[in-house]
Amino acid sequence: MRADERFNMTKQQLKVYQYIVEYVRKERLSPTYDEIRKECNISSVSGTYVVVKELIRKGLMEKTGRPQDSRQLRPVIDKRWVD
């Protein structure tokens, strides 16, 4: 069974989740919504927000810091969810 089926994620949610996890590992900070949009081929920043909001609702992502900070995402990492 694929990760997107096990955790009831769409392919887009899985792609965004994995991108954020890898970005945080490499850069030690989260990507901006615009960086996520570009990397994951999402048509708008508001579309990116919708995907991230759903990951937060599912408990796969947390917001940290101040609401106005552009780099406030923190993945909740479980080795089962990441390739």
Contacts in CASP RR format, 6 or more apart in sequence:
PFRMAT RR
TARGET T0000
AUTHOR 0000-0000-0000
METHOD contacts of the structure
MODEL  1
MRADERFNMTKQQLKVYQYIVEYVRKERLSPTYDEIRKECNISSVSGTYV
VVKELIRKGLMEKTGRPQDSRQLRPVIDKRWVD
3 9 0 8 1.000
3 14 0 8 1.000
3 80 0 8 1.000
3 81 0 8 1.000
3 83 0 8 1.000
4 10 0 8 1.000
4 11 0 8 1.000
4 13 0 8 1.000
4 14 0 8 1.000
6 80 0 8 1.000
7 58 0 8 1.000
7 60 0 8 1.000
7 81 0 8 1.000
8 58 0 8 1.000
9 17 0 8 1.000
9 55 0 8 1.000
9 58 0 8 1.000
9 60 0 8 1.000
12 40 0 8 1.000
12 42 0 8 1.000
12 51 0 8 1.000
13 51 0 8 1.000
13 54 0 8 1.000
13 55 0 8 1.000
15 40 0 8 1.000
16 36 0 8 1.000
16 40 0 8 1.000
16 42 0 8 1.000
16 48 0 8 1.000
16 51 0 8 1.000
16 52 0 8 1.000
16 55 0 8 1.000
17 55 0 8 1.000
17 60 0 8 1.000
17 61 0 8 1.000
17 75 0 8 1.000
17 81 0 8 1.000
18 82 0 8 1.000
18 83 0 8 1.000
19 31 0 8 1.000
19 36 0 8 1.000
19 39 0 8 1.000
19 40 0 8 1.000
20 30 0 8 1.000
20 31 0 8 1.000
20 36 0 8 1.000
20 61 0 8 1.000
20 73 0 8 1.000
20 75 0 8 1.000
21 75 0 8 1.000
21 77 0 8 1.000
21 82 0 8 1.000
23 30 0 8 1.000
23 31 0 8 1.000
23 35 0 8 1.000
24 30 0 8 1.000
24 73 0 8 1.000
24 74 0 8 1.000
24 75 0 8 1.000
29 71 0 8 1.000
30 71 0 8 1.000
30 72 0 8 1.000
30 73 0 8 1.000
30 74 0 8 1.000
31 39 0 8 1.000
31 71 0 8 1.000
31 73 0 8 1.000
32 70 0 8 1.000
32 71 0 8 1.000
33 45 0 8 1.000
33 48 0 8 1.000
33 49 0 8 1.000
33 52 0 8 1.000
33 70 0 8 1.000
34 45 0 8 1.000
34 48 0 8 1.000
36 42 0 8 1.000
36 48 0 8 1.000
36 51 0 8 1.000
36 52 0 8 1.000
37 43 0 8 1.000
37 44 0 8 1.000
37 45 0 8 1.000
37 47 0 8 1.000
37 48 0 8 1.000
40 48 0 8 1.000
40 51 0 8 1.000
42 48 0 8 1.000
42 51 0 8 1.000
52 61 0 8 1.000
52 73 0 8 1.000
55 61 0 8 1.000
56 62 0 8 1.000
56 63 0 8 1.000
59 76 0 8 1.000
60 75 0 8 1.000
60 76 0 8 1.000
60 81 0 8 1.000
61 73 0 8 1.000
61 74 0 8 1.000
61 75 0 8 1.000
61 76 0 8 1.000
62 73 0 8 1.000
62 74 0 8 1.000
62 75 0 8 1.000
62 76 0 8 1.000
63 72 0 8 1.000
63 73 0 8 1.000
63 74 0 8 1.000
64 72 0 8 1.000
64 73 0 8 1.000
64 74 0 8 1.000
65 72 0 8 1.000
66 72 0 8 1.000
END
